[in-house]
Amino acid sequence: MSDKKSSDIAGMMKDTGILLVITLIAGLLLGLVYQITKAPIEKQREKAKQEACQEVFADAASFAEYESVQPDASAWEQAGFAQETVDEVMEAQDASGKALGYVVTVTTKRGYGGDIRFSVGIRLDGTVNGIAILEIAETAGLGMRAEEVLKPQFTDKSVEKFEYTKSGAAADYQIDAISGATITTDAVINGVNAGLHYFQTELMGGSLSNE
């Protein structure tokens, strides 16, 4: 083996060794950063969750985690919610611990810019207290107006399900669409409808009468 070839091999081994050391150090640093930031991130998420619960159930004294049951996948898809998931359910309680209703956190994959995640507050009689948007990444000036345009329209509505309109809402079940952002509007409405359907079929055992 020539001196040049031996030198090239030695150089490659040296470079490989350096890369390996760099990779190991980077991995250790990432692991350290993760451990350092894990607790604050979880704390912030818990805070955001509690704030969202309080936003959609202002008269509740506390919120308790509810052991939710995932709906049958086939029935859920048949109901039209293949792109929606129920992430979590909290029970809204008064000062004595009596249930006032539920906060259902839903994620829909129908958003124009990706997933939209929000909480829906639903009273025991099926009335939607309101919604709190947790995660959204829609187009600025269009879909991002969901907080401004759509959110207020769900408050204190007692319907089986919602649908959007472009000609002005004439009934409680109708939601005025965001101008130029019907995909976002449709996504949010489907997510809210998924939360309502879950409430009607799982939380209340389907005992609510359809309106």
N, C-alpha and C positions, 0 to 999 in steps of 0.2 A: 504494500500500500504506500502510495507516494506521500511525502510530507504535506503537500497541498491538500490532498484528500483527507488526510488525518486531521489537518487543521480545520477543514470545513466541517467535518463531523463533530469535532470538539466545540466549534462555534455554535453549531445547531443545538448540541446538548446543553450548552451554556444558556442559549436563548430560551430553550424549553424549560430549563430549571428556573430562570428568572420569571417567565410567564406563570409557572406553577406557583412560585412564591407569591407573586402579585395576586393571583386568583385566590389563594388561600387567605391572604391578608384581607382582600376585598370581601370575601365571604364572611370572615370573622367580624369585620367592621359592620357589614350589613346586619349580621345576627345581633351584634351589640346595639345598633341603632334600633332594630325592631324591639328588642327587650326594653330599651329605654322609653320608646314612644308607645308601646303597646298599652300600658295602663292609662296614660293621658288620653289616647284615642278612644279607648273603651269608655272612659269617664265622660268624654265629650259626646259620644254616641248615646249614652244613657241619659245625659242631660237633654239632648235634642229630642229623644223619645218622650221624655217626661213633659217637655215643653209642648210637643205636638199633641200629646194626650190632653193636656190642660187647655190647649187652644180649641180643640173640638169638643171638650167637655168642661167648660169653665166652672160649672156648679158642682163638679165632683171634688170630694175631699181627698181621695187617694185613688191609685190605680194598682191593680194586682195582676200579675201574669196569669193568663188563663190557659189551661191545657187544651190547646186547640187540636182538632182532628182534621187532617188533610182530606179533602173531598175525594171521592172516587174519581180517578183520572178520566175514565170513559164518560161518566155522567157530566163531569166538569167541562170536558171538551164539547160534548153534545149540547151543553147549555151556551156554548159560544165563547168560552173563556180559556181556550188553549194557550193564549199568550199572556195570561194573567196568573199570578201566584199570590197566595195568602201567606205572608211572611211571619206574622205575629198577631196575637189577639190579647188585648188587655181588658180587664173588667173595670169599668168606672164605678166607684162606690161613693156613697154619701158618708157623713161623719160616723154613722153607726155601723158601717160596713155593708149596708144593703146595696145590692146592685142597681145601678141606674141605666146601664146599657153597656155597650162594648166599643172599644177602639180597634178597628181592623186595619192592619197595615198591609197594603197591596202593592205589588210591582207589576207594571204592564210593560210589555216589550213592543208596544205599538207606536211609541214615540218617534217622531221624525229624526230626532238627534240621538236616540238611544232609549234606554229604560227610563221610566218615570215611576218614582216611588212616593207614596203618600199614605196618610192615615185618614180613615173615615170614622167619624163618631156617629154611632147609631143607638138611639134610645130603645128601650124594651118594646115600645109600641111600633118600632120600625121607622120612626122619624130620623132623618139625617140631620144631625146637629150642625155638621159642617165638615170640611176637609182641610188637612194641613199638608202642604207639599214638602216632602223631605229631600228628594233628589230629582233634578230636571236639567236637561242640557239641550233645550230646543233653540231655534233660531232667534237671535236677539231682535226685538221689535215685532216679532210674530208669535211663535209658540211660547216664548218666554213671558208673554203677557197672560199666561194661564193664571198666575197668582192674582193678577189685577182683574181679569175679565171673567174667568170661569169660577174660581173659588167662591166668591160671594153668592153665586147663583144656587149653590147646593144647600145653603143654610135653611134649616127649619122646613124641609120638604118631606112630605110623607107620600111616597109613591112606590110602586113595585119596581120600576126601573126608569132610567132617563134616556132621552134621545136629544140630538141637537137639531137646531133649526137655523136657517139663514135669513128668515123673514120676520124674526121677532117672536119671543116666547109668549104664547097665549095660554099656556097651562103650566101647572107646577112641574110636570114631568119633562117639559121642554127647556133646553139650555141654549142660550144664544151663542153661536159659534164665534170663535176669534176670527176676525176678518183676515183672510189669507193664510189661515192655519187650521184648516179642517182636520188634518191628520192629528195634530196635537189635541184638538177638541175631542175627536173621536177616541183617542187613546185615554184621555182622562175620564171621559164618560164610561168607557168600557171597564176601566179600573174601578170606578165607583159602583157600577152595576155588579161587578164581580164581588165586591165587598158586601153589597146588599143581598146578593144571591146566597153568599156564604152565610150571612146572618139568618136569612129566611130558612135555609135548608139544613144547616148544621147547628148553629147556636140556638135557634128557636125550634128546631125539629120540624120546620115546615108548618108550624101551627098558625102562622099569621095568614090572614085571608088576603088574597090578591085584590088590589084596587083597580 
